[in-house]
Amino acid sequence: MKNYLFTSESVSEGHPDKVADQISDAILDEFLRQDENAKVACETFCSRGLVVVGGEVRSEDAYVDIQKTARGVIDRIGYNRAELMFSSQGCGLLSSIHEQSVDIRRGVVRETPEEQGAGDQGMMFGYACRDTEDYMPLPLALSHRLLQVLADIRHNRPGVMDYLRPDAKSQFTVEYDGATGRPLRIHTIVLSTQHDEFDTVEAMHSRIEEDVRSIVLPALVDTLPAVTAALFKGDYKLFVNPTGNFVIGGPAGDTGLTGRKIIVDTYGGKGAHGGGAFSGKDPSKVDRSAAYAARYIAKNLVAAGVADEMLVQLAYAIGVAEPVSIFVNSYGTAKAGLRDAEIADRIGQIFDLRPAAITRKFQLLNPIYEDTAAYGHFGKKPFTRRVKLIRDLGDGLGRREVEREIQFYGWEKLDSVDLIREAFNM
């Protein structure tokens, strides 16, 4: 079979849509830090000199300083200079957050938590494959990693590429073996990065391309496993800032909106997407929590050897706890004569896919979301961190600040592999 090409892109933390995502998730995190039962659906709009935050929230106890939270995110990203035409202290900020609809609350709040219904109808997808050690599609994984390397240089390596500004986009095209589906080589790399003014376009292009070749790409390859690094064979095409100048960027150059980068956030166009975005939504919204659960299932199934590639779809009805359907596509890679319909049936038997159960398993009522809002929600290493929370301690002690170890990216754990192998007699 003929070899084929597949391409995915990513955008940096300074891309206007990602600025919006990070603000929305930072606000969500602050509500959950103060009130684990808060219901939040927060949206952000960014433009030149302006941020607008809107949405619906229900919380008995939390008060969030929207101005402080949003400006803190903008400053952390690096929009802190007037010449960027969008800065943490120079932009206007409007807030229009209102109470959550009682009609929605009726569906998601129950006397027994396990009976909690889904916060909306819809279908969510999870995907995993053997391209990388994290079971992610290689073109997207490399696109994310390149921008993370660029951001690390900008934030942590003074004197190296000091002209870098926060906005950037990357894109990788990978050649695959048509018979096996395995990646063979890097075919094309595209990187567009915002920068300070240069004397001429020619000087800009020459300097940045040279630095990408001699600094950025070697730093990227050094972070990769040997099998992936070997795919950089030296014959790839490289396009750096192909449109010319990229001085005006971020919200000053383009409007940013929460939830516009759903393909960047997930699988780079591999598998499928149900259309629902993640950022700014608490886990009662299955757009987010069920998508995390579907990824967890797909990843553990592939790691267990059920298939080499796996797409899992979960679908819900608003106000109903159990999913209305489970669908599997193994793309013909399922092992031991397993049929996709049989795999789907067993998923329903192995995993509790009610929203409350998903939330409990992955500890989703904690402030873990701002970290997910740039460079993808999937394929990152799970970790724990001590975080200050405000919680009701009971026994008449009231609400106090406590410090607890909380789990980040629990949906990336491979802790159901043995359970799956047992269920599939593998």
C-alpha positions in Angstrom: 0.0 0.0 0.0 1.1 3.5 -0.8 2.5 5.6 2.0 0.4 8.6 3.1 0.8 12.0 4.9 -1.0 13.3 7.9 -0.8 16.8 9.3 -1.8 18.4 12.7 -1.3 21.8 14.1 -1.0 23.4 17.5 -1.0 27.0 18.8 0.9 28.5 21.7 -0.3 29.8 25.1 -0.1 33.3 23.5 -2.5 32.6 20.7 -5.7 34.7 21.2 -8.0 31.7 21.5 -5.7 30.1 24.0 -5.5 33.3 26.0 -9.3 33.1 26.2 -9.2 29.4 27.2 -6.7 30.0 29.9 -8.7 32.8 31.4 -11.9 30.8 31.4 -10.2 27.8 33.1 -8.4 30.0 35.6 -11.7 31.5 36.7 -13.2 27.9 36.9 -10.2 26.9 39.0 -10.7 29.7 41.4 -14.4 28.9 41.9 -13.5 25.2 42.5 -10.6 26.2 44.8 -13.2 27.9 47.0 -16.2 25.7 46.4 -15.9 22.1 45.0 -19.6 22.1 44.3 -19.6 25.2 42.1 -21.3 25.0 38.7 -19.4 27.0 36.1 -19.8 27.7 32.4 -17.4 30.6 31.7 -16.6 32.1 28.3 -14.0 34.7 27.4 -13.6 37.1 24.5 -10.3 38.9 23.8 -9.6 41.7 21.4 -7.2 44.6 21.1 -7.2 46.2 24.5 -10.3 44.4 25.7 -11.3 41.2 27.6 -14.9 40.3 28.1 -15.9 37.5 30.5 -19.4 36.0 30.5 -21.3 32.9 31.4 -23.3 31.3 34.2 -22.2 30.3 37.7 -23.8 28.8 40.7 -21.9 28.8 44.0 -23.0 29.1 47.7 -19.6 30.2 49.0 -17.1 31.3 46.4 -16.2 34.9 45.5 -13.8 35.2 42.6 -12.0 38.5 41.7 -12.5 38.2 37.9 -10.2 41.2 37.2 -7.3 39.8 39.3 -7.6 36.3 37.9 -7.8 37.3 34.3 -5.0 39.8 34.5 -2.8 37.3 36.3 -3.2 34.9 33.4 -2.4 37.5 30.8 0.7 38.6 32.6 1.9 35.0 33.1 1.6 34.3 29.4 3.8 37.3 28.7 1.5 40.1 27.5 3.0 42.7 29.8 4.3 45.4 27.5 2.5 48.3 26.0 4.0 47.7 22.5 2.2 44.4 22.3 -1.1 46.4 22.1 -2.6 43.9 24.6 -1.3 43.8 28.1 -2.3 42.6 31.6 -2.5 46.1 33.1 -3.4 48.0 29.9 -6.5 46.2 28.7 -10.0 46.9 29.7 -12.0 44.1 31.3 -15.7 43.6 31.4 -17.5 40.9 33.4 -21.0 39.6 32.7 -21.5 36.4 34.8 -25.0 35.5 35.8 -26.7 32.7 37.9 -26.9 29.2 36.4 -30.3 28.4 34.9 -32.6 26.6 37.3 -33.6 24.3 34.4 -30.1 23.1 34.0 -29.6 22.8 37.7 -32.7 20.5 37.9 -30.9 18.0 35.7 -27.5 17.9 37.3 -28.2 18.2 41.0 -29.7 15.2 42.9 -30.1 14.2 46.5 -27.8 11.3 45.8 -24.6 12.3 44.0 -24.4 9.1 41.9 -27.8 10.0 40.4 -26.4 13.3 39.0 -27.5 13.7 35.4 -25.4 14.8 32.5 -25.2 18.6 32.2 -26.0 18.5 28.5 -26.8 16.1 25.7 -24.1 15.2 23.1 -21.4 12.8 22.1 -17.8 12.8 23.2 -14.8 10.9 21.7 -11.6 9.5 23.1 -8.8 8.3 20.9 -5.5 6.5 21.4 -2.8 4.9 19.0 0.7 3.6 19.2 2.4 6.6 17.5 4.0 7.7 20.7 4.7 6.4 24.2 1.8 8.5 25.4 -0.5 6.9 22.9 -1.1 10.2 21.0 -1.0 10.9 17.3 2.6 11.9 16.4 1.9 15.1 14.3 0.0 16.7 17.1 2.4 15.6 19.8 5.3 17.1 17.9 3.3 20.3 17.2 2.6 20.7 20.9 6.2 19.9 21.9 7.7 22.4 19.5 5.7 25.2 20.9 6.5 24.2 24.5 10.2 24.3 23.6 9.7 27.8 22.1 7.8 29.0 25.2 10.6 27.6 27.5 13.2 29.6 25.5 11.0 32.7 25.8 10.3 32.4 29.5 13.5 30.8 30.9 16.5 31.4 28.6 17.3 35.2 28.7 19.6 36.2 25.9 18.4 33.5 23.6 15.9 34.6 20.9 15.0 37.6 23.0 12.9 38.9 20.1 10.2 36.2 20.7 6.7 37.4 21.5 3.9 35.1 23.0 1.8 34.2 19.9 2.9 31.2 17.8 1.6 28.4 15.7 3.2 25.1 14.6 2.3 22.3 12.2 3.9 18.9 11.5 3.3 16.6 8.5 4.4 13.0 9.1 4.8 10.3 6.4 3.2 7.0 7.4 3.8 3.5 6.1 0.7 2.6 4.1 0.7 -1.1 5.1 1.4 -0.8 8.8 0.3 2.7 9.7 3.6 3.4 11.4 5.3 6.8 11.2 8.3 6.7 8.8 9.7 10.3 8.8 9.0 13.9 9.4 7.9 15.4 6.0 7.2 19.1 6.7 7.5 21.5 9.7 5.8 24.9 9.8 6.5 27.4 12.5 5.1 30.9 12.7 6.2 32.9 15.8 5.4 36.5 16.8 8.5 38.6 17.1 9.8 42.1 17.8 10.5 44.5 15.0 13.5 43.9 12.8 15.2 46.4 10.5 14.0 44.5 7.4 11.8 41.5 6.6 14.8 39.8 5.1 16.8 40.3 8.3 13.9 38.9 10.3 13.4 35.9 8.2 17.1 35.0 8.0 17.6 35.4 11.8 14.5 33.5 12.9 15.0 30.6 10.5 18.6 30.2 11.5 17.6 30.2 15.2 14.9 27.7 14.6 17.3 25.4 12.8 20.2 25.7 15.2 18.4 26.3 18.6 14.7 25.3 18.6 14.7 22.1 16.5 17.8 20.6 18.2 16.2 21.4 21.6 13.0 19.7 20.5 14.8 16.5 19.2 16.7 16.3 22.5 13.4 15.9 24.4 12.2 13.1 22.3 12.5 9.3 22.7 15.2 7.8 20.3 12.6 6.1 18.1 10.9 9.5 17.5 14.1 11.5 17.2 15.2 9.1 14.4 12.2 10.3 12.3 14.0 13.7 11.8 16.1 12.5 8.8 17.3 15.9 7.6 15.2 15.9 4.4 12.1 17.5 5.9 10.7 20.8 4.5 10.8 23.7 6.9 8.7 26.9 6.6 9.4 29.6 9.2 7.1 32.7 9.3 6.1 32.0 5.6 3.8 35.1 5.5 6.6 37.5 6.3 6.4 39.8 9.4 4.5 38.6 12.5 4.9 41.6 14.8 1.2 42.1 15.6 -0.2 39.0 17.2 -2.3 37.8 20.1 -5.6 39.5 20.8 -4.2 42.7 19.1 -4.0 40.8 15.8 -7.0 38.5 16.0 -10.1 38.0 18.2 -9.7 35.3 20.8 -12.7 33.1 22.0 -13.0 30.3 24.4 -13.4 26.9 22.8 -12.3 27.6 19.2 -9.3 25.2 19.3 -11.1 21.9 20.0 -9.0 20.0 17.5 -5.7 21.3 19.0 -7.1 20.4 22.4 -7.8 16.8 21.5 -6.2 14.7 18.7 -5.2 17.0 15.9 -7.8 15.7 13.5 -7.3 12.0 14.2 -10.3 10.0 15.4 -13.3 12.3 15.8 -14.7 15.2 17.8 -18.2 15.6 19.1 -18.1 19.5 18.8 -18.1 20.4 22.5 -15.2 22.5 23.9 -13.7 22.0 27.3 -12.4 25.2 28.9 -14.5 27.1 31.4 -16.7 24.1 32.1 -17.0 22.3 35.4 -17.1 18.5 35.2 -20.9 18.3 35.4 -20.7 19.2 31.7 -20.0 15.9 30.0 -18.5 17.8 27.1 -15.4 17.8 29.3 -15.7 15.0 31.8 -16.9 12.3 29.4 -14.3 13.3 26.8 -11.7 12.7 29.5 -13.3 9.3 30.4 -13.4 8.3 26.7 -9.7 9.1 26.3 -8.9 7.1 29.5 -10.7 4.1 28.2 -9.2 4.3 24.7 -5.7 4.7 26.1 -6.0 1.8 28.5 -7.5 -0.5 25.9 -4.6 0.2 23.5 -2.0 -0.2 26.3 -3.7 -3.5 27.3 -3.3 -4.8 23.7 -6.9 -4.9 22.8 -6.1 -2.9 19.7 -3.4 -0.8 18.2 -5.7 2.1 17.5 -9.0 2.9 19.3 -11.8 5.5 19.0 -14.4 5.4 21.8 -17.6 7.4 21.6 -19.9 8.1 24.6 -23.2 9.8 24.2 -25.5 11.3 26.9 -28.9 12.9 27.4 -29.2 16.0 29.6 -30.3 15.1 33.1 -29.7 11.3 32.6 -26.8 9.7 34.4 -26.0 6.6 32.3 -24.7 7.1 28.7 -27.3 6.4 26.1 -24.7 4.7 23.8 -21.1 3.5 23.7 -19.4 3.0 20.3 -16.0 1.7 19.4 -13.9 1.8 16.2 -10.7 -0.1 16.3 -9.9 0.6 12.6 -9.4 -3.1 12.0 -6.6 -3.4 14.6 -8.5 -5.3 17.3 -6.7 -8.4 18.5 -7.8 -12.0 19.0 -10.8 -11.8 16.7 -12.5 -9.2 18.9 -15.4 -7.3 17.3 -15.9 -3.5 17.9 -19.4 -4.1 19.2 -18.2 -6.7 21.7 -15.5 -4.2 22.9 -18.2 -1.5 23.4 -20.4 -3.9 25.4 -17.5 -4.8 27.7 -16.6 -1.1 28.2 -20.1 -0.6 29.6 -19.6 -3.5 32.0 -16.0 -2.5 33.1 -16.4 1.2 33.6 -18.9 3.3 35.6 -19.6 6.1 33.1 -22.1 8.2 35.2 -20.9 11.8 35.5 -20.5 11.5 39.3 -18.4 8.4 39.0 -16.2 10.0 36.3 -15.8 13.1 38.5 -14.8 11.0 41.5 -12.3 8.8 39.7 -10.4 11.6 38.1 -10.7 14.1 41.1 -12.4 16.6 38.8 -13.8 18.9 41.5 -10.3 20.4 42.1 -8.6 23.4 40.5 -6.7 21.4 37.9 -7.9 23.0 34.6 -5.8 26.1 33.8 -2.9 23.7 33.2 -4.9 21.9 30.5 -5.8 25.0 28.6 -2.6 25.2 26.5 -0.7 22.5 24.6 -3.5 19.9 24.8 -5.7 18.1 27.3 -4.3 14.7 26.4 -0.9 13.0 26.2 0.6 14.9 29.2 2.1 13.0 32.2 -0.2 12.8 35.2 1.2 14.3 38.4 0.2 15.5 41.9 0.7 18.9 43.5 0.0 20.4 46.8 -2.7 23.1 46.4 -4.4 25.4 48.8 -8.1 24.9 48.9 -11.0 26.3 50.9 -13.1 23.5 52.2 -15.8 22.8 54.8 -14.1 20.7 57.4 -17.3 19.7 59.1 -17.7 19.1 62.9 -18.6 22.7 63.3 -15.2 23.9 62.2 -16.7 25.7 59.2 -14.8 26.7 56.0 -11.0 26.9 56.3 -8.0 27.0 54.0 -6.3 23.6 53.8 -3.4 22.3 51.7 -4.0 19.0 50.0 -2.2 16.9 47.4 -4.4 16.8 44.3 -4.2 14.8 41.0 -3.7 16.4 37.6 -4.4 14.5 34.4 -5.8 11.4 36.1 -7.4 10.4 32.8 -3.9 9.8 31.4 -3.1 7.1 34.0 -2.7 3.5 32.8 -4.3 1.9 35.9 -7.0 -0.2 34.2 -4.7 -2.2 32.0 -4.8 -5.3 34.2 -8.6 -5.0 34.7 -9.1 -4.9 30.9 -6.8 -7.8 30.2 -8.7 -9.9 32.8 -12.1 -8.8 31.3 -10.9 -9.7 27.7 -9.1 -12.9 28.8 -5.8 -11.7 27.5 
